[in-house]
Amino acid sequence: MKKSRILGVGHYVPERVVTNEDLAGMMDTNNQWIVERTGIYSRHWFTPGVDTITSMSKAATIKALERANVTAEEIDFIVFATITPDYFIPGNGVLLQRELNFREIGALDIRNACSGFIYALSIADQFIKTGMYKKILVVGAEIQSSALDKSDEGRSSSVIFADGAGAVVLGAVESDQPGILSTHLHSEGKYAEELYCKDPGSSREVRLSPEMLESGSTFLRMNGNAVFKHAVVRFMEVIQEALKHNQLDKSAIDLLVPHQANLRISQYIQQKLELPDEKVFNNIMHMGNTTAATIPIALSEAWEQGKIKEGDLICLAAFGSGFTWASALLNW
């Protein structure tokens, strides 16, 4: 049986940088308040008319293809993770397929929010293991800034979320070569409303109305305390699950790349795993939380900075809306 390996990574973030000082001009907040609660100093927000989910994912994909030394014609399938597509329908995978002139390959969109990229990676991994496809493009991309309540009421979430895209090219390799060792996926839907965006939705008399806009139900809403409490537990569980499945100790991890939800969560996990700073990659400080894009953006940055070497044991872990959580363990 073949296994899958990440052949190349790429990312793109909008040019517009929004600092904590910028946010202080929009709502009742300040740099100290934001940094103490999230670890974030700045983030990237899209420019309307310039950035789209499709354009950002295209830029990230071009980088990933170049670094993988793979042509667009070689890609057999697209798995696209986003909860903020350019259109309500169709999904963004087909828009990217059109934009890059791929062959008439399949394109699958998934909506698993913060865990979306690992879910997408797991799906692609299964397709390659079965022999159905040889090379798959996996993308995570979000524009969250347009769904944020930038008033005082919404500041707890609006200071966190950001925009960007990341992509990896996954390819089939022999079973004795480095690659993905395992993926682990979970959900607990009874907490769905702790982090969600209620409208627009199809189970209403109309999908979008003036009343919805006025009520603020189209804005992202988050119970930060509940999310934090569950995240620190589920992160640890799913990382330990991956290690146990592969009969490895936490000391074997060369680099942990967690979903960039909150720097305090990452630091808590690092402490529990007793990992030194050089074994954990965080970029939330200047990227914010880009939901499904955080892990591929972080992977791309870590690779660019020389923090990932061939053969390294990399652990990916995520937790977010749903609640969903997931992990992946791989040799680079």
C-alpha positions in Angstrom: 0.0 0.0 0.0 1.2 3.5 -0.8 1.4 6.3 1.8 1.0 10.0 1.3 3.6 12.6 1.9 3.6 16.4 1.8 5.6 17.4 -1.2 5.3 21.2 -1.1 3.7 24.0 1.0 2.7 27.6 0.3 0.7 30.4 1.8 -0.7 33.8 1.1 -2.0 36.6 3.4 -3.6 39.9 2.4 -1.3 43.0 2.3 -3.5 44.9 4.8 -2.1 44.6 8.3 -4.4 45.4 11.2 -2.7 46.2 14.5 -4.1 46.2 17.9 -3.9 49.9 17.8 -6.0 49.9 14.7 -8.7 47.9 16.5 -8.6 50.3 19.5 -9.9 52.9 17.1 -12.9 50.7 16.2 -13.9 49.4 19.6 -13.2 49.7 23.3 -10.0 47.7 23.5 -6.2 48.2 23.7 -3.0 46.5 22.9 -2.4 45.2 26.4 -5.9 43.7 26.7 -5.6 41.9 23.4 -2.1 40.6 24.0 -2.8 39.3 27.5 -5.9 37.3 26.3 -4.8 36.1 22.9 -1.1 36.8 22.3 -1.9 38.6 19.1 -0.2 41.9 18.1 -1.4 42.1 14.5 -3.3 40.2 11.8 -4.1 40.4 8.1 -7.5 41.4 6.8 -8.6 41.3 3.2 -9.2 44.3 1.0 -12.6 44.1 -0.7 -12.3 44.1 -4.5 -8.7 42.8 -4.2 -8.7 39.6 -2.2 -11.0 36.7 -2.5 -10.9 33.1 -1.2 -10.2 32.1 -4.7 -7.4 34.6 -5.4 -5.7 33.9 -2.0 -5.8 30.1 -2.5 -4.5 30.5 -6.0 -1.5 32.3 -4.8 -0.9 29.8 -2.0 -1.3 26.9 -4.5 1.1 28.3 -7.0 3.8 28.4 -4.3 3.0 24.9 -3.1 3.2 23.5 -6.6 6.5 25.2 -7.3 8.0 23.9 -4.1 6.7 20.4 -4.7 8.1 20.5 -8.3 4.6 19.4 -9.5 2.6 20.9 -12.4 -1.1 21.7 -12.3 -1.7 18.9 -14.8 -0.4 16.3 -12.3 -3.0 17.2 -9.7 -5.7 14.5 -9.5 -8.1 15.9 -6.9 -8.7 19.0 -4.7 -9.9 19.0 -1.1 -10.8 22.6 -0.1 -11.4 23.5 3.6 -13.3 26.8 4.2 -16.3 28.1 6.1 -16.2 31.4 4.2 -16.5 30.5 0.5 -16.7 33.2 -2.2 -20.2 32.0 -3.1 -23.0 30.3 -1.0 -22.9 27.7 -3.9 -20.9 26.3 -5.6 -18.0 25.4 -3.3 -14.6 27.1 -3.6 -12.8 24.0 -4.9 -14.3 24.3 -8.4 -13.5 28.0 -8.5 -9.8 27.2 -7.8 -10.0 24.4 -10.4 -11.2 27.0 -13.0 -8.7 29.7 -11.9 -5.6 27.4 -12.3 -6.8 25.6 -15.4 -6.6 22.2 -13.8 -7.9 19.2 -15.6 -11.5 18.3 -15.1 -10.6 16.8 -11.7 -12.9 16.4 -8.7 -13.1 19.1 -6.1 -14.4 18.5 -2.6 -15.3 21.3 -0.2 -15.5 20.6 3.6 -16.8 22.9 6.4 -15.0 21.8 9.5 -13.9 25.3 10.5 -10.7 25.3 12.7 -10.2 21.6 12.3 -10.9 21.8 8.5 -7.3 21.5 7.2 -6.5 18.3 9.2 -9.9 16.9 8.1 -9.1 17.7 4.5 -5.6 16.2 4.9 -7.1 13.0 6.3 -9.5 12.7 3.4 -6.8 13.2 0.9 -4.6 10.7 2.7 -7.3 8.0 2.4 -7.7 8.6 -1.3 -4.0 8.2 -1.8 -3.7 5.1 0.4 -6.4 3.4 -1.6 -4.6 4.1 -4.9 -7.5 6.2 -6.3 -5.3 9.3 -6.7 -1.5 10.0 -6.8 -1.3 13.8 -6.2 -3.9 15.9 -4.3 -4.1 19.6 -3.6 -5.2 20.3 0.0 -6.2 23.9 0.7 -7.3 25.9 3.8 -8.5 29.4 3.2 -10.7 31.9 5.1 -11.9 35.5 5.0 -13.2 35.9 8.6 -12.9 39.7 9.0 -16.1 40.4 7.0 -18.1 38.2 9.5 -16.9 40.0 12.6 -18.9 42.3 14.9 -16.5 45.2 15.2 -18.5 46.9 18.0 -17.7 46.7 21.7 -20.1 43.8 22.0 -18.1 41.7 19.6 -14.6 42.6 20.6 -13.8 39.3 22.3 -13.9 37.5 18.9 -13.2 40.3 16.5 -9.7 40.8 17.9 -8.8 37.2 17.2 -9.9 36.2 13.7 -8.1 37.0 10.4 -7.8 36.2 6.8 -5.4 34.1 4.6 -4.8 30.9 2.7 -2.4 27.9 2.8 -2.0 24.9 0.6 -0.1 21.7 0.4 0.5 19.2 -2.4 0.1 15.6 -1.1 1.7 12.9 -3.2 1.9 9.1 -3.1 5.1 7.5 -2.0 6.3 4.0 -1.1 5.3 2.7 2.3 8.9 2.8 3.6 9.3 6.5 2.8 8.5 9.5 5.1 4.9 10.6 5.1 1.7 10.7 7.0 1.6 8.1 9.8 -2.0 8.6 11.0 -4.8 11.1 11.3 -7.5 11.2 14.1 -10.8 13.0 13.8 -13.5 13.8 16.4 -16.6 15.9 17.0 -19.1 16.8 19.7 -22.0 18.7 18.2 -23.8 19.5 21.5 -21.5 22.5 21.8 -22.1 23.8 18.3 -23.6 27.1 19.4 -20.6 28.0 21.6 -18.8 29.1 18.5 -20.9 29.7 15.4 -22.4 32.1 12.9 -26.2 31.5 12.9 -27.2 33.2 9.7 -27.7 33.1 6.8 -29.1 29.6 6.9 -31.4 27.6 4.6 -33.8 26.5 7.3 -35.4 30.0 7.5 -38.3 31.4 5.6 -35.7 33.5 3.8 -32.0 32.9 4.0 -31.2 36.5 4.7 -33.5 39.4 5.9 -33.1 42.9 7.2 -34.1 41.6 10.6 -31.2 39.2 10.7 -28.8 41.9 9.8 -30.2 44.2 12.5 -30.1 41.5 15.1 -26.5 40.7 14.5 -27.2 37.0 13.9 -24.9 37.1 10.8 -21.9 37.9 13.0 -19.6 35.2 14.4 -20.4 34.5 18.1 -18.0 32.8 20.5 -18.2 31.7 24.1 -14.5 32.2 24.8 -14.4 30.6 28.2 -16.2 27.4 27.0 -13.9 27.2 23.9 -10.8 27.5 26.0 -11.9 25.0 28.6 -12.7 22.3 26.0 -9.7 23.1 23.8 -7.0 22.5 26.3 -8.5 19.1 27.1 -9.2 18.0 23.5 -5.8 19.2 22.2 -4.0 17.0 24.7 -6.3 14.0 24.1 -5.9 14.0 20.3 -2.1 14.6 20.4 -1.7 11.7 22.8 -4.0 9.6 20.7 -1.7 10.1 17.7 1.4 9.3 19.7 -0.1 6.2 21.3 -1.4 4.9 17.9 2.1 5.1 16.5 3.8 3.8 19.7 5.8 7.0 20.1 6.7 9.2 23.1 6.1 12.9 23.2 9.8 13.4 23.2 9.9 12.1 19.6 8.1 15.2 18.3 10.4 17.4 16.4 7.8 20.1 15.8 4.3 20.6 17.0 2.2 22.9 14.8 -1.1 23.6 16.6 -4.1 25.4 15.2 -3.5 29.1 16.0 -6.6 29.6 18.2 -5.0 31.5 21.0 -1.4 31.7 22.2 -2.4 30.9 25.7 -3.8 27.5 24.6 -0.7 26.7 22.6 1.5 27.6 25.6 -0.6 25.5 27.9 -0.3 22.5 25.6 3.5 23.0 25.2 3.8 23.1 29.0 1.8 19.9 29.4 3.9 18.1 26.8 7.1 19.5 28.2 8.3 20.6 24.8 11.0 23.3 24.5 10.2 26.5 22.5 12.1 25.3 19.4 9.7 22.3 19.2 6.5 24.4 19.0 5.7 26.7 16.1 3.4 29.6 16.7 2.6 32.5 14.4 -0.7 33.8 15.8 1.2 36.8 17.1 1.3 38.3 13.6 -1.3 36.2 11.8 -4.2 35.9 14.1 -6.6 33.0 13.9 -7.3 32.2 10.2 -9.4 29.2 11.0 -8.9 26.4 8.4 -5.9 28.3 7.0 -3.8 28.5 10.3 -2.0 25.1 10.0 -1.0 25.3 6.3 0.1 28.9 6.8 2.1 27.9 9.8 3.6 24.9 8.0 4.6 27.1 5.1 6.2 29.7 7.4 8.0 27.1 9.4 9.4 25.5 6.2 10.5 28.9 4.9 12.3 29.6 8.2 14.2 26.3 8.1 12.4 24.9 11.1 11.2 21.8 9.3 13.8 19.3 8.0 13.4 16.1 6.0 12.5 13.2 8.2 11.3 15.4 11.1 8.4 14.1 13.1 5.7 16.7 12.8 2.5 16.8 14.9 -0.5 18.8 13.7 -3.4 19.4 16.1 -6.6 21.5 15.9 -9.7 22.3 17.9 -12.6 24.6 17.0 -16.2 25.2 16.0 -18.5 22.1 16.0 -16.9 21.3 18.4 -14.4 19.4 16.2 -10.9 18.4 16.9 -8.2 16.5 15.1 -4.6 15.5 14.8 -2.1 14.2 12.3 1.3 12.7 12.8 3.8 12.7 9.9 7.4 12.4 8.9 8.4 15.3 6.7 
